[in-house]
Amino acid sequence: MESKQRMRGTTHEIQQRAKELRKRMTFAEQVVWQMLRKHRQHGFYFRRQHPVGRFILDFCCAQAKLCVEIDGPIHDDQRERDAERTAWLEAAGYRVIRFRNEEVLEATHLVAQRIQAVLEDGA
């Protein structure tokens, strides 16, 4: 049975997986989510575990066409897949910035500054 296409080119299965991921965010993702929620006061609304096409983005600001990805150890083994994902998103007009879990947990203020700089640069 073929999956029915949903909004943004996603399938029901991808949307269900995104919902599961929102319930099981890593600690680093939780830290970034709290940080990104504060951007709402500056007019930037981020979604977490947001499906776009066949991908689920860790964080996405549709208005700024910005994706923020938090990479844990598993990403060491999937560099090619991550590069394909980034290329697909950039071809769709998104900017993608990536942070390692360690960066988020050890230098949260620098992560926040970089995200803010990218938001201001694209505004």
Secondary structure, DSSP 4 states (H G I P E B T S, - for coil): -PPPB-GGG-BHHHHHHHHHHHHT--HHHHHHHHHHHGGGGGT---EEEEEETTEEEEEEETTTTEEEEEE-GGGGG-HHHHHHHHHHHHHTT-EEEEEEHHHHHH-HHHHHHHHHHHHHHH-
